[in-house]
């Protein structure tokens, strides 16, 4: 079956620290992978995506590389800011059908 | 509109009442999804619509929940005889489909439902 497992939070970091949020997946075939971000009081927004193995998605200083050999899509940022405080969701879309599968979300708080 | 629109943004109602939540997807998006997000929890899939096909209702938690999508566009999620455990944020998303797997979902801001 299809599923996403992501690092449990909450995560608290100081400003300018390095961020990694782990995400691994189980899927048949070759899914597309996504990271969504949910800022306080808002809906989910697409942060970045990767559609095939070895692709690197990037946006707003965040990066994630689609690793098929380890079935992972870890989110990284070299220097976090207070404004990055949000909940981050990893998700996959299988290569058949239109269903999406989400991780449980990881809450990030960045303190000045 | 430019994005997925949900209404109302907030709804407070008494236990036992029925509620209707509305979602207006991005124009041209044939796939529409409803999720529930309880406090501190991840996304719980409820139902999704794909064009004129029968919806996938596998995530609906009970027969008090139903949804329809009229004309392949606007969708309404109805909760009958609300219970306190129905309190949550209800998120709607839409996406393009039939064009490969690369298309992401686009989410509305959600409806925050509070059952007293």
Interface residues (C-beta under 8 A of the other chain):
Chain A: X30 X31 X32 X34 X36 X42 X43 X44 X45 X46 X49 X51 X89 X91 X93 X94 X95 X96 X98 X99 X100 X102 X103 X104 X105
Chain B: X4 X6 X31 X33 X35 X41 X42 X43 X45 X48 X50 X56 X91 X93 X95 X97 X101 X102 X103 X104 X105 X106 X107 X108 X109 X110
